[in-house]
């Protein structure tokens, strides 16, 4: 009986650990593609993409796994948050401008 209990605990721990690893490595919600390829991107790639799209005065900051970029086009300033791990846009729900 103790052997079955031990096996059940080991299997449960392995399943819990595997689930934790899967959650930790799962990408956050996939946003729209900014730079194609689903692979890591550099600050220079983000800058080149924005400039190729006609943006001027490009400013880029690294914030954790993301690049936060601000740039001007047609007299309007736009903000982009790009996931450096996959080149996709990230929802920027940080409304602390109040």
Buried (B, 14 or more C-beta within 10 A) or exposed (E): EEEEEEEEEEEEEEEEEEEEEEEEEEEEEEBEEBBEEBEEBEBEBBBEBBEEEEBEEBEBEEEEBBBBBBBBEEEEEEEBBBBBBBBBBBEEEEEEEE
